[in-house]
Amino acid sequence: MEVLGTITDKAMRAVSDISGLVAVIIGAGASASVASVIKSWFPEQTKTLTDETIAAATGFVMFMWGDRIHPLISSFGFGVLLASIGSFTSEFTSGIISTLQKK
Protein backbone atom coordinates (compact mmCIF):
# COMPACT_ATOMS: atom_id res chain seq x y z
CA MET A 1 0.00 0.00 0.00
CA GLU A 2 2.99 2.26 0.58
CA VAL A 3 3.87 2.15 -3.14
CA LEU A 4 0.39 3.33 -4.13
CA GLY A 5 0.59 6.17 -1.63
CA THR A 6 3.94 7.25 -3.06
CA ILE A 7 2.61 7.23 -6.61
CA THR A 8 -0.53 9.19 -5.74
CA ASP A 9 1.49 11.74 -3.77
CA LYS A 10 3.83 12.22 -6.74
CA ALA A 11 0.85 12.52 -9.11
CA MET A 12 -0.69 15.25 -6.98
CA ARG A 13 2.62 17.11 -6.88
CA ALA A 14 2.99 16.72 -10.66
CA VAL A 15 -0.10 18.86 -11.27
CA SER A 16 0.07 21.13 -8.24
CA ASP A 17 0.51 24.32 -10.28
CA ILE A 18 -0.08 25.62 -13.80
CA SER A 19 3.44 24.87 -15.02
CA GLY A 20 3.11 21.27 -13.83
CA LEU A 21 -0.25 20.92 -15.57
CA VAL A 22 1.20 22.29 -18.81
CA ALA A 23 4.15 19.87 -18.55
CA VAL A 24 1.73 16.94 -18.06
CA ILE A 25 -0.27 18.01 -21.14
CA ILE A 26 2.89 18.38 -23.22
CA GLY A 27 4.13 14.99 -22.00
CA ALA A 28 0.84 13.38 -22.98
CA GLY A 29 1.20 14.78 -26.47
CA ALA A 30 4.82 13.71 -26.75
CA SER A 31 4.58 10.05 -25.76
CA ALA A 32 4.99 8.77 -29.33
CA SER A 33 7.98 11.04 -29.87
CA VAL A 34 9.56 9.86 -26.64
CA ALA A 35 9.20 6.25 -27.80
CA SER A 36 10.80 7.14 -31.15
CA VAL A 37 13.77 8.78 -29.44
CA ILE A 38 14.32 5.78 -27.18
CA LYS A 39 14.06 3.40 -30.15
CA SER A 40 16.61 5.45 -32.10
CA TRP A 41 19.15 5.25 -29.26
CA PHE A 42 18.53 1.61 -28.36
CA PRO A 43 17.37 -0.16 -31.54
CA GLU A 44 18.51 -3.67 -30.58
CA GLN A 45 17.12 -3.52 -27.05
CA THR A 46 13.71 -2.18 -28.14
CA LYS A 47 13.06 -4.11 -31.36
CA THR A 48 10.61 -6.51 -29.69
CA LEU A 49 8.79 -3.87 -27.61
CA THR A 50 5.71 -1.90 -28.62
CA ASP A 51 5.80 1.89 -28.66
CA GLU A 52 3.30 1.97 -25.79
CA THR A 53 5.54 -0.23 -23.66
CA ILE A 54 8.60 1.89 -24.37
CA ALA A 55 6.75 5.14 -23.66
CA ALA A 56 5.16 3.74 -20.48
CA ALA A 57 8.51 2.57 -19.11
CA THR A 58 10.24 5.83 -20.02
CA GLY A 59 7.37 7.90 -18.65
CA PHE A 60 7.40 5.93 -15.40
CA VAL A 61 11.14 6.47 -14.94
CA MET A 62 10.80 10.20 -15.65
CA PHE A 63 7.76 10.44 -13.37
CA MET A 64 9.33 8.60 -10.43
CA TRP A 65 12.87 9.98 -10.54
CA GLY A 66 12.88 12.97 -12.91
CA ASP A 67 12.33 15.43 -10.07
CA ARG A 68 15.90 14.73 -8.97
CA ILE A 69 16.94 16.73 -12.04
CA HIS A 70 13.99 19.17 -12.28
CA PRO A 71 10.41 19.03 -10.95
CA LEU A 72 8.91 19.54 -14.41
CA ILE A 73 10.58 16.38 -15.72
CA SER A 74 8.46 14.42 -13.27
CA SER A 75 5.32 16.21 -14.51
CA PHE A 76 6.29 15.63 -18.14
CA GLY A 77 6.92 11.95 -17.39
CA PHE A 78 3.51 11.69 -15.74
CA GLY A 79 1.91 12.90 -18.97
CA VAL A 80 3.93 10.43 -21.05
CA LEU A 81 2.95 7.62 -18.68
CA LEU A 82 -0.75 8.50 -18.76
CA ALA A 83 -0.89 8.78 -22.55
CA SER A 84 0.94 5.52 -23.13
CA ILE A 85 -1.18 3.60 -20.64
CA GLY A 86 -4.29 5.12 -22.20
CA SER A 87 -3.12 4.08 -25.64
CA PHE A 88 -2.34 0.58 -24.41
CA THR A 89 -5.73 0.09 -22.76
CA SER A 90 -7.77 1.70 -25.53
CA GLU A 91 -8.14 -1.56 -27.44
CA PHE A 92 -9.63 -3.20 -24.35
CA THR A 93 -11.91 -0.37 -23.30
CA SER A 94 -13.16 0.69 -26.73
CA GLY A 95 -15.24 -2.48 -27.04
CA ILE A 96 -16.90 -1.85 -23.70
CA ILE A 97 -17.57 1.82 -24.39
CA SER A 98 -18.93 1.09 -27.87
CA THR A 99 -21.69 -1.04 -26.34
CA LEU A 100 -23.18 2.20 -25.05
CA GLN A 101 -23.50 3.59 -28.56
CA LYS A 102 -27.03 4.21 -29.78
CA LYS A 103 -28.05 1.73 -32.45
N, C-alpha and C positions, 0 to 999 in steps of 0.2 A: 504494500500500500504506500510505502514511502516513495517508491519510484513514481507512482501516479501523482502524488502530491508535488514532487519536484517538477514534473513536466507541466502540471497545471499552473504552478507558481511562475515558471519561466514563460509560459504562454501569456499569462496576465501581464507580466513585465514587458513582453514583446510588443504589446499594443497599448502601453500605458500613456502614450502621448501621440501627438499628430505625426511626428517624424517616424515613430515606430510603426504606426498604422500605414503610412506611405511606404515604408520599407517592406512591410508584409505584402502589400498590394503589388509592389514591383517584383518581389520574389515570386509571388504566385504567377505573374506573367512571364517570368524568366525561367521557369522550371525546365522547359524543353531546351533552352539555350545552355543552361547549366549542365544538363546531361550531354549535350553535344561537346562542350568543352572537356568534360571528364573523359568522354570517349576518344577525343583527339589526343589527349595526353597518355591515356592508358588503353590503347586499342586491343592488345592481347588479353588483358585482364578483364575487359568489359564486353568481349565479343559474344558471350553467351547470355548477357543480361539485357533485360528490356530497358527502354529509356525511363519508364516509371520507377523501376527498381533503382537505377543509378541516381535519378533525381531525388528519390525518397531517402536513400542512404546519405547522399551529399547534404540534402536539406536537414536531415536529422543531426549530422555532425556539426553543421554551421549553427543550427538552433541550440544544441546543447553546449557547445564549447566556443562558439564564435564571439561571445561577449568577453572572452579573455583578450581578444584583439580590439574589438569595438562593439558597443552595445547594439548598433544597427545591423551588424552581421548576424547576430542572433535573430533579430526581427526578420531580416531578409530570408534567412534559413527557414524560419517558421512558415513563411509564405511559400517557399519552394516545397517544403514538406507537405503542406496542406494541398497544394495543387497536384502534386504527384500522387498522393494518396487518393484524392478525388478522382483523378484520371484512372487510377488502377481499379477503383471500386465502381466506376461508372458502368462497366459492362454487367456487373451483378445487380446494381440498383435500377438500371434503366428498365429492365423487364418488369420489376415490381411497380415502378412509378407509371409505366405505360398501361398497366391494368386499370388505372384510374381515368384514363382517357375516355371521353364521351364517344360512343359508337354511333 
